[in-house]
Amino acid sequence: MKPMKLIAAAVASMTMATGAIAQVNLTAETASPGGATHLSLAHLTEVAGTSGVANIQLADGQTLTNSIQNVAEGKTDIAGTPYILPFLMNRGVGPYGSLGKEKGAELAGNLRAINPFVLGVFFLFAYDSKGIGGWDDLKGRKIYNGPPRGGALTNARSMIQIVAGLKDGEDYEGMQINWGQGATLISSGEPDAIVLPELFPSPRLTIPSAAGKMTGWSMPKSAYESEAMGKYMKAPGSAPWTAPVADIEAVMGEDWSFISEDDTFRAFATIGGNVVHKDMDDELVHQLVTTYIETLDGLKSKAPYGNTVGFDFPMQGMCGANPVKYHPAAARAWREAGYEVDDCAVAQ
């Protein structure tokens, strides 16, 4: 009987150890690999598991419009989102029109942020061989400005209209294609110029540059500081973005040049974050976010754009018209780590 008792004790010990490694099972949804949206949640999945906080089953390549509704309805535990989606859900418009305003507001009210990231930075770029002179040289050109529909296309069109005073279909020929074919379209040389939300670097920047040198243009300072652009950058899911030109050039390498009237590159960014249901356990949220913050250096080192997407800037895109607020336990974790999180960004 003694050997049997030893075996039983060993099994019990292994069971307890396994429980310690993965105390909670969670589900999560995110975008396809290649951007900050995927990397952020993939990293959380990794560190939550290795630290024994939670076992997260991550599904990537998801449609985030559906993913955050799944979180709001309690079907999924964590999802990534641009903050424009909860704003639309809250109003029951756009992709959430079938919900109606009342149901949409109810569901949006269930979402709580835990950590931030930049999905992409909108700017103008082109092959040097195209001879583009910048924002004032786009009239009559073919411009690739996003997928056939969605927030990226709307933002690119708006940026061109505010900065250059040009409308798609009237003053220039807009070209749209799905994200997966974007690098191929740019490399073909068919568009004269491109206005897209990108990371420094991203495959849509590095792959085409192998075929020729490229130049990116900062938003002119006058346009960046204009009333119209100021209002636009305050919209949910958008935020002002600046970086030293030298830093971007250092990351992008010798195949790229960046033009600004001074040493600062100006643009606006699409902001988002990972969200959970408001009823997720406080201690679980605190442990998840604390673990995430403690491993931010490791997260940033996993991608060349790691230092440019605001992984450690919890206030970006918050307050104002953005209906999403931080889970109180997440805000506590950020504040304990020394980061600023204003009261307007925290759910009560």
C-alpha positions in Angstrom: 0.0 0.0 0.0 2.9 2.3 0.6 3.8 2.6 -3.1 0.2 3.4 -3.9 0.1 6.1 -1.3 3.3 7.6 -2.7 1.8 7.6 -6.2 -1.4 9.2 -4.9 0.7 11.9 -3.1 2.7 12.5 -6.3 -0.5 12.9 -8.3 -1.9 15.3 -5.8 1.3 17.3 -5.8 1.3 17.5 -9.5 -2.3 18.6 -9.5 -1.6 21.4 -7.0 1.4 22.5 -9.1 -0.7 22.6 -12.3 -3.3 24.6 -10.5 -0.7 27.1 -9.4 0.6 27.5 -13.0 -2.8 28.1 -14.5 -5.2 29.2 -11.8 -7.8 30.6 -14.2 -8.8 29.7 -17.7 -9.6 32.7 -19.9 -10.5 33.2 -23.6 -9.2 36.1 -25.7 -9.6 37.4 -29.3 -7.3 39.6 -31.3 -6.3 40.7 -34.8 -3.9 38.9 -37.2 -0.2 38.8 -36.3 2.0 41.7 -37.5 0.8 44.7 -35.4 0.6 46.0 -31.9 -3.0 44.8 -31.4 -1.9 41.1 -31.8 1.5 41.5 -30.0 0.0 43.1 -26.9 -2.5 40.3 -26.2 -0.1 37.6 -27.3 2.4 38.9 -24.8 -0.2 39.0 -22.1 -1.1 35.4 -22.9 2.5 34.4 -22.5 3.4 36.2 -19.3 0.0 35.4 -17.6 0.7 31.7 -18.2 4.3 31.7 -17.2 3.6 33.7 -14.0 0.7 31.5 -13.0 -1.9 34.2 -13.2 -4.1 32.7 -15.9 -4.2 30.3 -18.8 -5.4 32.4 -21.8 -6.6 30.7 -24.9 -5.9 33.3 -27.7 -7.7 33.3 -31.0 -6.1 35.6 -33.6 -7.2 36.8 -37.0 -10.6 37.8 -35.5 -12.9 40.6 -36.6 -12.6 43.0 -33.7 -16.1 44.4 -34.4 -17.4 41.1 -33.3 -14.8 40.4 -30.6 -15.7 43.3 -28.4 -19.3 42.5 -28.6 -18.4 39.0 -27.5 -16.7 40.5 -24.4 -19.6 42.9 -23.7 -22.0 39.9 -23.9 -19.8 37.8 -21.6 -18.9 35.3 -24.3 -15.1 36.2 -24.4 -12.9 37.4 -21.6 -10.5 39.7 -23.3 -10.3 41.4 -26.8 -8.3 44.0 -28.6 -10.1 47.0 -30.1 -9.6 50.4 -31.7 -11.5 52.8 -29.4 -13.7 53.9 -32.3 -15.6 50.6 -32.1 -16.9 51.0 -28.5 -17.9 54.6 -29.5 -20.0 53.3 -32.4 -21.4 50.5 -30.3 -22.4 53.0 -27.6 -24.4 54.9 -30.2 -25.8 51.8 -31.9 -24.5 53.0 -35.3 -22.2 51.7 -38.1 -21.5 48.0 -37.6 -23.7 48.0 -34.5 -26.7 49.6 -36.2 -28.8 46.4 -35.7 -28.3 46.7 -31.9 -30.0 50.0 -31.7 -28.9 52.9 -29.4 -30.3 51.5 -26.2 -28.9 48.0 -26.5 -25.6 49.3 -27.9 -25.1 51.7 -25.0 -25.9 48.8 -22.6 -23.3 46.6 -24.1 -20.6 49.3 -24.5 -21.1 50.0 -20.8 -19.9 46.5 -20.0 -16.4 47.2 -21.5 -13.4 48.1 -19.4 -9.9 48.9 -20.7 -6.8 47.2 -19.2 -3.9 48.4 -21.4 -3.3 50.7 -24.4 -1.5 50.6 -27.8 -1.3 52.4 -31.1 -2.8 50.5 -34.0 -1.2 52.7 -36.6 0.1 56.2 -37.5 -1.5 58.0 -40.5 1.0 59.6 -42.9 1.8 60.2 -46.5 4.5 58.2 -48.3 5.6 57.4 -51.9 8.4 55.9 -54.0 11.0 58.6 -54.8 10.7 57.6 -58.4 7.1 59.0 -58.4 8.4 62.5 -58.0 5.8 63.5 -55.4 6.5 66.8 -53.8 4.5 66.3 -50.7 1.0 67.1 -49.4 0.5 70.0 -51.9 1.3 67.7 -54.9 -1.6 65.2 -54.6 -4.2 66.7 -56.9 -5.0 64.3 -59.8 -2.9 61.5 -58.3 -3.8 57.9 -57.6 -3.7 57.4 -53.8 -4.0 54.1 -52.0 -5.9 55.1 -48.9 -7.0 51.9 -47.2 -9.3 48.8 -47.5 -12.7 49.1 -49.3 -14.5 50.2 -46.1 -13.9 50.9 -42.5 -12.3 53.3 -40.1 -8.9 53.4 -41.8 -10.4 54.5 -45.1 -12.5 57.2 -43.4 -9.5 58.5 -41.5 -7.2 58.6 -44.5 -9.8 60.4 -46.6 -10.3 62.9 -43.8 -6.6 63.5 -43.3 -6.1 64.2 -47.0 -9.1 66.5 -47.1 -8.0 68.5 -44.0 -4.4 68.7 -44.9 -4.5 69.1 -48.7 -8.1 70.2 -49.2 -8.8 67.3 -51.6 -11.7 64.9 -51.9 -11.6 61.3 -53.0 -13.2 60.8 -56.4 -13.2 64.5 -57.2 -9.6 65.8 -56.7 -7.8 62.5 -56.7 -8.4 58.8 -57.5 -8.6 56.8 -54.3 -7.5 53.2 -54.5 -8.8 50.6 -52.0 -7.7 47.0 -51.4 -7.8 44.6 -48.5 -5.0 44.8 -46.0 -3.4 41.5 -47.0 -2.8 42.7 -50.5 -1.6 46.2 -49.5 2.1 45.5 -49.8 1.7 43.9 -53.2 -0.3 46.9 -54.5 2.3 49.4 -53.3 5.1 47.4 -54.8 3.4 47.3 -58.1 3.9 51.0 -58.4 0.3 51.6 -59.5 -0.6 54.1 -56.8 1.3 57.4 -57.0 1.2 57.9 -53.2 -0.1 56.2 -50.1 -1.9 57.4 -47.0 -2.3 54.6 -44.4 -2.0 53.9 -40.7 1.4 52.3 -40.3 3.9 51.3 -37.7 7.6 52.0 -37.8 8.3 49.6 -39.4 5.5 47.5 -40.8 5.4 45.0 -43.7 3.6 47.5 -45.9 6.6 49.8 -45.4 9.5 47.3 -45.4 8.5 45.0 -48.3 7.8 47.7 -50.9 11.0 49.6 -50.0 13.0 46.6 -51.2 11.9 47.7 -54.7 13.0 51.3 -54.4 13.7 54.1 -52.0 10.7 55.8 -50.4 9.9 59.1 -48.7 7.4 59.8 -45.9 6.0 63.3 -45.2 5.1 64.7 -41.9 1.8 66.5 -41.6 2.6 70.3 -42.0 2.8 72.0 -38.7 0.1 74.5 -39.7 -2.3 71.7 -40.5 -1.4 69.8 -37.4 -2.2 72.8 -35.2 -5.3 73.8 -37.1 -8.7 73.9 -35.5 -10.1 71.3 -37.9 -7.4 68.8 -37.3 -7.5 69.5 -33.6 -11.1 68.6 -33.5 -10.5 65.5 -35.6 -7.7 64.2 -33.4 -10.0 64.5 -30.4 -12.5 62.0 -31.9 -12.6 58.6 -30.1 -9.9 56.3 -31.3 -7.7 59.2 -32.6 -4.9 61.1 -30.9 -2.1 63.5 -31.9 1.3 61.8 -32.5 4.8 63.2 -32.8 8.3 61.7 -32.9 11.8 63.0 -33.7 12.5 62.6 -37.4 15.9 61.2 -36.5 14.3 58.4 -34.4 12.1 57.3 -37.3 14.9 57.4 -39.8 17.1 55.3 -37.5 14.4 52.6 -37.2 13.5 52.6 -40.9 17.0 52.5 -42.3 18.7 53.9 -45.5 15.8 53.0 -47.8 13.6 55.7 -46.3 13.7 59.5 -45.9 11.3 61.5 -43.8 10.5 65.2 -44.5 9.3 67.8 -42.0 9.8 71.6 -41.8 11.6 71.0 -38.5 13.0 68.0 -36.5 9.6 66.7 -35.5 7.4 64.3 -37.5 3.7 65.0 -37.0 0.7 62.7 -37.6 -2.3 61.4 -35.9 -2.7 57.9 -34.6 -5.4 55.3 -34.2 -5.6 54.4 -30.6 -6.9 51.3 -28.9 -6.4 48.8 -26.2 -7.4 45.5 -24.7 -10.8 45.3 -23.0 -12.5 43.0 -20.5 -16.0 42.8 -19.0 -16.7 45.2 -16.2 -17.5 42.2 -13.9 -14.1 40.5 -14.3 -12.7 39.8 -10.8 -10.7 42.7 -9.4 -7.8 40.7 -8.1 -7.5 38.8 -11.4 -7.5 42.1 -13.4 -4.9 43.6 -11.0 -2.6 40.5 -11.4 -3.0 40.4 -15.2 -2.1 44.1 -15.6 0.6 44.1 -12.9 2.3 41.2 -14.7 1.9 42.9 -18.0 3.5 46.2 -16.7 6.4 44.3 -15.1 7.2 42.8 -18.5 6.9 45.9 -20.7 10.6 45.9 -21.6 10.3 42.3 -22.9 7.2 43.3 -24.8 8.9 46.3 -26.5 11.8 44.1 -27.5 9.7 41.7 -29.4 9.1 44.0 -32.3 11.1 46.8 -34.0 8.1 49.2 -33.5 7.9 48.3 -29.8 9.0 51.8 -28.5 6.7 53.7 -30.8 3.2 52.4 -30.1 2.6 53.6 -26.6 2.5 50.3 -24.8 3.4 52.3 -21.6 1.1 55.3 -22.2 -2.2 54.4 -20.4 -3.8 57.9 -20.9 -3.5 57.9 -24.7 -6.9 58.2 -26.3 -8.8 58.2 -23.0 -11.5 60.6 -21.6 -13.3 63.0 -23.9 -15.8 61.3 -26.2 -14.2 57.8 -25.7 -16.8 55.8 -23.7 -14.3 53.2 -22.6 -12.8 53.6 -19.1 -10.2 51.6 -17.3 -11.3 48.8 -15.0 -10.6 50.2 -11.5 -8.2 47.3 -10.7 -6.3 48.0 -14.0 -6.0 51.7 -13.2 -4.7 50.7 -9.7 -2.0 48.5 -11.2 -0.9 51.3 -13.6 -0.8 53.9 -10.8 1.1 51.6 -8.5 3.7 51.2 -11.2 4.1 55.0 -11.3 2.0 55.8 -14.4 -0.5 58.6 -14.7 -4.1 57.6 -15.0 -6.6 60.5 -14.6 -9.8 60.0 -12.8 -11.8 60.7 -16.0 -10.3 57.5 -17.5 -11.4 55.2 -14.6 -14.8 53.6 -14.2 -16.5 54.3 -10.9 
